[in-house]
């Protein structure tokens, strides 16, 4: 399902030469798209605040010192990197940072695991049909099939196309279609496969360490790390902390960038991480605002763990109308010409949309 919706997002950008929000404007009324982009900005900003705060807490545990000081340092580092480093260089840094995700995979091999029980539980999960459990499921969906990823992937296709003087929108360059759509296919399968693998190991790590030893009410990043240390050892504690920092550095520019792309496309601004700040002032202003407001989230009473959780729940709710819009745009022949979403993408894309809708509605009903 993830591959389907992300492939459609990338296809929209590569076929039309425009980002997702721009294409939505051609199909839906402007106020509707503006409302969706506004919700995206709110969710992304909360997520950024939670990420930089968690990074600050992890660095504080490793190096000693105040959490807030490290939070501000990481936020400013992320902001300066996005603004000052050209896209074609910075994207290579982001790609290498994805390897930090495998820190969570490494933790699993530091503890004993009943793999037969894991296999059975993965195929036949058991959970209570309560409002709290459905809220958790919506959060898992929202942090997996996340709206910011749609806007980011479509925008990156446009960025890479504009950076290549021989490339262009597939509507105007049909001879490139076979090669580019095949590339999008295998890249998305590889990326989403790695994403789901890491997500599985994050949940597995939590289950066999913290949950198995009765730590079911984690209130802070520090509490999670400290609880992990006596259970899985110093190596797991170190991997956990480094994983938080690495994934945060990876996530913050993507979250802020997706907000800026969406806002820029809606309001007709010049956009692009390859452009200098003076060429795209409003675009970079949104990135700056999202990161600075994220620091404000860190200074609020809301704990990073709770902020991450509730931003994931918010993502799981607002993603429903965005997915509906995505599927309509991806299937629209007026926008996509002969390169509309494939039948498989439509089946799994609408299936994902239905699944997310049912989960969100059920959550509100049971709450």
C-alpha positions, 0 to 999 in steps of 0.5 A: 500500500505504501509503495502504491501511494508513494509511486503515485506521488512520484509519478505525478511530479515526474509526469507533470513537472509540478508538485502535488499541491500544484496538481491538486489546485487544478482539480480541487477548489483553492480553499480546500487545498489551502486547508489541507496544506495548513493541516500539513504545516501544523502536523509537520511543525509538531513533528519537527519539535518532537524530533529536535527535542528527542535529539537534544535529549539523546545528545544530553544523555550521551555527552552530558548537559542540558537537553534544550541547549542541544535541541537548539543546536540541532535545530539551527544545524538543520536549518543552516544545512537546508538553507546553505548547502545546495540540494544536489550535495545535501541530498547525498548527505540525507541518503547516507543518514538513512543508514542510521535507521538500521541502528534500531535493527542492530539493537534486536541482535543484542537481546534474546528473542523468541523468533517463532513467537515473533513470526506468529505474532506478526501474522496473527496479531492480538489487540484490544478493540478499544479507543486507546488501541485504535488511536495507537493503530491510527498513529502507526498508520500516520507515521508510516503512510504520512502526508508529508512524504507525498508532497516531498516525493513529488517535489523531489521528482521535480527538483531532479528533473529541473537539475537535469538539462536533458530531462523534462515532464513526461507529458512533453517528453514521452520518450523518457517515460519507460526509463523514468517510470521504471526507475520510480518503481524500483526506487520506491519499492526499495525505499518503502521496503527498507522503511517497513523493515525498520518500522518492524524492528522498532516495534520489535525492539520495544516489545522484547525489551521495554514491554517484556519487562513491564515498562509500558508507560514511557513518558520521556526519551531519557526514560526509554533509554535508561530503561533499555540500558539494564535490559539490553546493555550499553550497546543497545543504549548507545544504538538507541541514542544514535538512532534518535539523532540520526533519524532526527537529522534525516527527518527535520529537513524533509518535514520542513521542506515538504511544508515549504513545497506545498505552501509555495505551490499553493501561493505561486512562490518560487520553490526549490532547495537548489535555489539560493535563499535570495531566489526563493525567500518565501519558500525558505521562510516557511522552512525557517518558520517550521523549524523555529516553531519546532523549537517552541514545541520543545520549550512547551510542557509537552514531552517529545514522546507524547508530541511524536505520538499525537503528531502521528495521530494527527497525520493519520487523520489528515492523511485521509482527505489528502490521500483521496485528493492524491488518488483522484489527481493520479487517476485524472487523464486531464492532468496525467495524460496516458501516464495515469496510475496503473491498475495495481497502484489504483487498487492498493492506493484506494485500499490504503485510503479505505483502510486509513479512513476506517481506522480514523472513523473507528477511533473517533467512534470508540473514543 
